Amino acid sequence: MKTAHEAPIAPAIVEQASHWLMLHWGGELDAEQQRRFTEWRSADPEHGRAWARLQRLQGTLAGVPADTACAVLRELPDARRRQTLKLLGVLLLAGGSGYLAQSQLPWREAMADLRSGTGERLQRTLADGSRLSLNSGSAVDILFSASERRIRLLDGELLLDSGQDPAGRPLIVETAAGEIQALGTRFSVYEHAGGSQVELFEGELELRPRQAPAMRMQAGQSRWFSANKMGEVVPANLNAIAWHEGRLVAERMPLEAFLAELSRHRPGVLRCDPAVAGVELTGVFPLADTDRVLTALQQSLPVTVHRLKRYWVTVGPA
């Protein structure tokens, strides 16, 4: 049985509390806003309860202080703020403790040990000599202990060349789907489509889904897996890690898939008109200048690039 402190909060009060939280995310309130906020919070005990619960949710779901969470949220694009605010509102209405939101709120990635921004690629040599590369918009936690070397992929894509550890500690990449244990390998892991896509170029791997039997992978193989199932084994694709060298390689790739990949490396919205989604292209394209790539598409394919704004682009039929 829920106590009064845990009980759901009325939708109208949730909406009011969410309004004030959004204003706080925007920065310091001015004198008039602060006065009205203070009046609202003290006007009804339920107002105070709603505000206190929002503060707990935003500051404790990932174990970070509330003021740090606010700073992270303040840097988010408006659409991501609204998504986060909506999720917090759902939890307020439900009276839940917040476990539903832990994998969806933004500060796990923002507070990660290593993260790359849009269009940025990072390379690091870890303490054991392993070489770790992150693709655009990726985030990892690096959790080395006396018993294991663990890399937690929170978002995006990594490429790992595993080092030889004198202590013999296992090297594990953890994703939402499960674990990937390296056995002297070079491999990439990409979080998408509700699971993890693994490309193995050297050595061996053991895939351990959270709710399915473990499976071995051999060099030259590629496999997608989720928490409870395995995809088919297919040949590994070296073009999949061309981003490591700042390139996007397409071999008879449908335009829709190409633009989806290109969009990972530029801010804003990049859409593909369904009328040209199946147009195939082949080539090597520089990721450092995505505008140049779009211009090249217009010159070589029967398409037109429509720019509503600098960061709102649609590729449609010529």
Backbone torsions as a table, in degrees:
resi	resn	phi	psi	omega
1	MET	NA	132.8	-177.9
2	LYS	-77.1	140.8	171.9
3	THR	-78.7	169.7	178.0
4	ALA	-60.0	-33.3	-179.0
5	HIS	-67.5	-31.4	-177.2
6	GLU	-93.8	-9.6	-173.2
7	ALA	-62.2	151.3	175.9
8	PRO	-58.2	155.9	-179.0
9	ILE	-109.0	143.5	-176.5
10	ALA	-58.1	139.7	-178.2
11	PRO	-54.7	-39.0	-178.8
12	ALA	-63.0	-38.0	-179.4
13	ILE	-74.5	-35.5	174.5
14	VAL	-59.1	-44.2	-179.9
15	GLU	-62.2	-42.3	179.3
16	GLN	-65.2	-45.8	-179.6
17	ALA	-62.5	-38.6	179.3
18	SER	-64.9	-37.6	176.8
19	HIS	-59.4	-45.9	-179.2
20	TRP	-68.3	-35.9	178.5
21	LEU	-64.8	-41.2	178.5
22	MET	-61.3	-40.1	177.4
23	LEU	-64.0	-40.0	177.9
24	HIS	-65.0	-37.4	178.6
25	TRP	-63.2	-26.9	-179.2
26	GLY	-75.1	-11.1	-179.1
27	GLY	131.3	-165.8	-179.5
28	GLU	-67.0	137.3	175.0
29	LEU	-73.2	146.5	173.6
30	ASP	-78.3	176.1	-172.9
31	ALA	-59.4	-42.9	-178.3
32	GLU	-68.1	-42.5	177.5
33	GLN	-62.8	-41.0	179.8
34	GLN	-63.9	-39.2	178.9
35	ARG	-63.5	-46.7	-178.3
36	ARG	-66.9	-37.0	177.9
37	PHE	-63.7	-43.6	179.2
38	THR	-62.4	-41.8	178.5
39	GLU	-63.7	-43.6	179.5
40	TRP	-62.4	-46.1	-176.0
41	ARG	-63.3	-34.4	-177.0
42	SER	-91.0	-5.9	-175.0
43	ALA	-73.6	-23.6	-175.5
44	ASP	-153.9	134.2	178.4
45	PRO	-56.7	-30.7	178.5
46	GLU	-66.5	-31.0	175.8
47	HIS	-63.1	-46.3	179.2
48	GLY	-63.8	-38.1	-180.0
49	ARG	-67.1	-41.4	178.8
50	ALA	-63.3	-43.9	-178.9
51	TRP	-65.9	-41.9	180.0
52	ALA	-63.7	-38.4	-179.3
53	ARG	-70.2	-38.6	175.8
54	LEU	-59.5	-42.5	179.5
55	GLN	-62.1	-41.8	179.7
56	ARG	-65.6	-43.8	-178.6
57	LEU	-61.7	-47.3	-175.4
58	GLN	-73.7	-22.1	-175.0
59	GLY	-104.0	-12.8	-173.9
60	THR	-121.0	-10.0	-177.2
61	LEU	-58.4	-38.0	-179.5
62	ALA	-113.0	15.5	176.1
63	GLY	73.0	28.3	177.8
64	VAL	-113.8	153.3	-180.0
65	PRO	-63.1	150.3	-177.1
66	ALA	-59.8	-38.7	-178.4
67	ASP	-68.7	-32.4	175.8
68	THR	-68.2	-43.1	177.7
69	ALA	-59.5	-42.0	178.7
70	CYS	-60.6	-42.8	-179.1
71	ALA	-62.7	-40.6	178.1
72	VAL	-64.1	-47.0	-178.1
73	LEU	-63.2	-33.5	-178.7
74	ARG	-63.8	-27.6	-177.7
75	GLU	-86.3	-7.8	-176.1
76	LEU	-74.0	150.6	170.0
77	PRO	-60.8	156.1	-175.8
78	ASP	-56.1	-41.6	-177.6
79	ALA	-63.3	-39.1	179.6
80	ARG	-70.7	-35.7	175.2
81	ARG	-61.1	-45.7	-177.9
82	ARG	-63.7	-38.9	178.0
83	GLN	-62.2	-44.1	179.3
84	THR	-65.0	-43.2	-179.7
85	LEU	-62.5	-41.1	178.9
86	LYS	-61.0	-42.8	-179.7
87	LEU	-64.6	-43.4	177.3
88	LEU	-61.7	-39.0	178.2
89	GLY	-63.0	-40.5	177.0
90	VAL	-60.5	-41.4	179.8
91	LEU	-67.2	-36.1	175.9
92	LEU	-62.3	-46.4	-179.3
93	LEU	-61.9	-38.9	-176.9
94	ALA	-78.7	-18.7	-176.1
95	GLY	72.9	20.4	-175.8
96	GLY	-79.1	169.6	-178.1
97	SER	-89.1	-12.1	174.9
98	GLY	110.0	1.4	-176.1
99	TYR	-65.9	-26.0	-179.8
100	LEU	-64.6	-24.4	-170.5
101	ALA	-97.4	-8.7	-168.6
102	GLN	-59.5	-35.2	-178.5
103	SER	-88.3	-2.4	-174.9
104	GLN	-112.7	-18.2	-178.0
105	LEU	-81.2	154.9	-164.5
106	PRO	-80.1	-17.8	-169.8
107	TRP	-79.5	-12.0	172.2
108	ARG	-57.9	-47.7	-179.6
109	GLU	-72.0	-41.6	-176.3
110	ALA	-65.2	-31.1	-178.6
111	MET	-97.5	11.4	-177.6
112	ALA	-63.3	157.5	177.7
113	ASP	-62.8	-35.5	-178.9
114	LEU	-146.2	128.6	178.5
115	ARG	-146.1	151.2	178.5
116	SER	-116.2	142.8	177.7
117	GLY	-82.9	177.0	177.7
118	THR	-62.3	126.9	-178.9
119	GLY	81.5	2.5	-178.6
120	GLU	-108.2	141.0	175.0
121	ARG	-127.9	135.5	-174.5
122	LEU	-119.1	148.9	174.0
123	GLN	-133.5	134.2	179.8
124	ARG	-140.2	146.1	169.9
125	THR	-100.2	122.2	-176.1
126	LEU	-83.3	172.5	-174.1
127	ALA	-60.5	-27.1	-179.3
128	ASP	-91.1	3.0	-178.7
129	GLY	93.5	-6.4	177.0
130	SER	-65.2	145.1	178.3
131	ARG	-106.5	118.9	-175.8
132	LEU	-112.9	129.7	175.7
133	SER	-122.6	139.8	177.0
134	LEU	-114.7	134.4	173.5
135	ASN	-77.6	174.5	178.9
136	SER	-54.3	139.0	174.6
137	GLY	62.6	42.8	-177.3
138	SER	-121.0	158.8	-179.1
139	ALA	-150.4	138.6	177.9
140	VAL	-138.6	152.4	164.1
141	ASP	-105.4	138.8	179.7
142	ILE	-110.8	113.1	-170.3
143	LEU	-122.6	80.0	178.3
144	PHE	-92.3	133.4	177.6
145	SER	-134.1	-175.7	179.9
146	ALA	-68.2	-21.0	-174.4
147	SER	-107.4	-18.3	-177.2
148	GLU	-159.3	162.1	171.9
149	ARG	-114.2	111.8	-174.6
150	ARG	-121.2	131.6	174.3
151	ILE	-118.9	119.9	-178.5
152	ARG	-99.6	112.9	178.8
153	LEU	-83.9	109.6	-177.1
154	LEU	-87.1	-31.9	-177.8
155	ASP	-164.9	149.6	172.2
156	GLY	86.6	-136.5	-168.6
157	GLU	-147.6	141.0	176.3
158	LEU	-130.5	156.7	171.0
159	LEU	-124.4	129.2	-174.4
160	LEU	-128.4	126.6	168.4
161	ASP	-106.1	105.7	-171.1
162	SER	-73.7	140.6	177.4
163	GLY	-92.2	164.8	176.6
164	GLN	-89.3	115.5	-177.1
165	ASP	-90.1	120.4	-179.4
166	PRO	-57.8	-32.0	-178.4
167	ALA	-81.4	-6.7	177.8
168	GLY	72.8	21.8	-179.1
169	ARG	-71.9	138.1	177.5
170	PRO	-64.8	146.5	177.5
171	LEU	-108.2	118.8	-172.5
172	ILE	-126.9	132.0	168.7
173	VAL	-102.4	123.9	-179.2
174	GLU	-104.9	133.4	175.0
175	THR	-128.0	178.3	177.5
176	ALA	-62.8	-27.6	-177.0
177	ALA	-80.5	-28.1	-177.3
178	GLY	160.6	-144.4	-177.0
179	GLU	-126.4	150.3	176.4
180	ILE	-127.0	113.4	-179.8
181	GLN	-98.9	124.8	-178.7
182	ALA	-82.8	139.8	176.8
183	LEU	-124.4	64.3	-178.2
184	GLY	70.6	70.8	-165.3
185	THR	-139.4	167.2	165.0
186	ARG	-126.2	120.6	-175.6
187	PHE	-155.2	161.6	176.1
188	SER	-121.7	153.0	177.3
189	VAL	-134.0	129.2	-177.6
190	TYR	-126.3	121.0	179.5
191	GLU	-85.3	108.5	176.3
192	HIS	-165.6	167.1	176.6
193	ALA	54.5	35.4	176.3
194	GLY	73.4	16.0	179.4
195	GLY	-163.1	-161.0	-176.4
196	SER	-122.8	125.9	175.9
197	GLN	-96.4	121.8	-176.5
198	VAL	-113.6	126.6	175.0
199	GLU	-114.5	120.2	-176.3
200	LEU	-109.2	119.5	-175.4
201	PHE	-104.7	-29.7	178.4
202	GLU	-144.1	148.9	173.5
203	GLY	78.1	-151.1	-178.7
204	GLU	-134.0	158.6	176.2
205	LEU	-136.9	154.9	168.5
206	GLU	-119.4	120.9	177.0
207	LEU	-92.6	130.1	-179.6
208	ARG	-126.7	86.0	175.9
209	PRO	-60.4	153.8	-176.9
210	ARG	-65.8	-30.4	-174.9
211	GLN	-131.4	31.2	179.3
212	ALA	-148.7	161.0	-178.7
213	PRO	-62.7	150.6	177.4
214	ALA	-70.9	151.4	178.7
215	MET	-138.7	147.9	176.8
216	ARG	-92.6	147.8	172.0
217	MET	-121.8	145.9	178.7
218	GLN	-111.1	159.8	178.7
219	ALA	-53.7	138.9	179.7
220	GLY	90.0	4.6	-179.6
221	GLN	-109.3	155.6	175.7
222	SER	-133.5	143.4	-179.5
223	ARG	-156.0	140.2	172.3
224	TRP	-99.9	142.0	173.8
225	PHE	-146.2	150.1	174.5
226	SER	-114.7	-172.3	-177.4
227	ALA	-63.6	-27.1	-174.0
228	ASN	-127.9	7.3	176.9
229	LYS	-156.1	161.3	179.3
230	MET	-113.4	140.6	171.8
231	GLY	-83.6	178.7	179.8
232	GLU	-73.6	151.0	174.3
233	VAL	-79.3	128.4	177.4
234	VAL	-131.9	165.5	179.8
235	PRO	-63.8	140.8	176.8
236	ALA	-64.4	146.3	-175.5
237	ASN	-115.3	105.9	179.7
238	LEU	-62.5	-27.5	177.7
239	ASN	-63.1	-21.8	-177.9
240	ALA	-65.5	-21.5	-179.8
241	ILE	-113.0	20.9	176.3
242	ALA	-63.2	-22.5	177.0
243	TRP	-57.5	-27.7	-179.6
244	HIS	-60.1	-28.0	178.7
245	GLU	-105.7	14.9	176.6
246	GLY	76.3	26.5	-177.6
247	ARG	-129.0	153.5	170.8
248	LEU	-118.9	117.0	-175.9
249	VAL	-105.8	127.3	179.1
250	ALA	-120.2	132.6	173.7
251	GLU	-126.2	101.0	-176.5
252	ARG	50.4	45.6	-178.5
253	MET	-88.3	132.0	175.1
254	PRO	-58.7	141.9	-176.0
255	LEU	-58.7	-37.2	-179.8
256	GLU	-60.4	-44.0	179.1
257	ALA	-68.4	-38.6	179.3
258	PHE	-62.3	-46.3	-178.5
259	LEU	-68.3	-33.3	176.5
260	ALA	-62.5	-40.2	178.5
261	GLU	-70.8	-42.7	179.6
262	LEU	-62.6	-34.8	-177.2
263	SER	-64.2	-21.3	177.6
264	ARG	-67.5	-17.4	-172.4
265	HIS	-111.3	11.4	177.0
266	ARG	-143.0	145.5	178.7
267	PRO	-72.5	162.1	176.4
268	GLY	87.6	-159.4	-174.9
269	VAL	-110.9	130.7	175.5
270	LEU	-127.4	108.9	-174.1
271	ARG	-108.3	154.7	175.6
272	CYS	-119.1	122.6	176.1
273	ASP	-64.9	131.7	-179.8
274	PRO	-54.7	-24.9	-178.1
275	ALA	-65.5	-22.2	-179.6
276	VAL	-120.2	10.5	-175.0
277	ALA	-58.5	-33.9	-175.8
278	GLY	-91.5	0.4	177.8
279	VAL	-63.0	128.8	-176.6
280	GLU	-96.1	148.4	175.9
281	LEU	-141.4	155.7	178.2
282	THR	-134.8	136.4	178.6
283	GLY	162.3	175.9	177.3
284	VAL	-119.2	126.7	-170.5
285	PHE	-126.2	138.7	-178.6
286	PRO	-80.1	127.6	-179.6
287	LEU	-78.3	-15.3	-177.8
288	ALA	-71.7	-17.2	-177.5
289	ASP	-140.3	83.9	-176.5
290	THR	-71.0	-27.2	175.6
291	ASP	-63.6	-39.2	177.3
292	ARG	-63.7	-37.7	178.1
293	VAL	-63.9	-44.0	179.6
294	LEU	-62.9	-39.5	176.8
295	THR	-62.6	-41.1	178.9
296	ALA	-63.9	-37.4	177.8
297	LEU	-61.1	-44.0	-178.3
298	GLN	-65.6	-29.7	-179.2
299	GLN	-81.6	-24.7	-172.8
300	SER	-112.5	-12.2	-178.8
301	LEU	-124.2	161.2	177.9
302	PRO	-78.6	59.4	-177.8
303	VAL	-134.4	161.9	174.0
304	THR	-126.6	138.5	178.5
305	VAL	-97.4	114.7	179.9
306	HIS	-99.4	120.5	179.3
307	ARG	-108.9	100.5	176.1
308	LEU	-68.9	-43.3	173.0
309	LYS	-141.9	177.8	-179.8
310	ARG	-55.7	-38.3	-175.3
311	TYR	-116.6	26.7	172.6
312	TRP	-133.7	99.4	-170.7
313	VAL	-126.0	136.9	174.4
314	THR	-125.1	132.3	174.6
315	VAL	-102.2	119.5	-176.8
316	GLY	-132.1	-174.7	-177.5
317	PRO	-68.0	148.5	179.3
318	ALA	-68.2	NA	NA
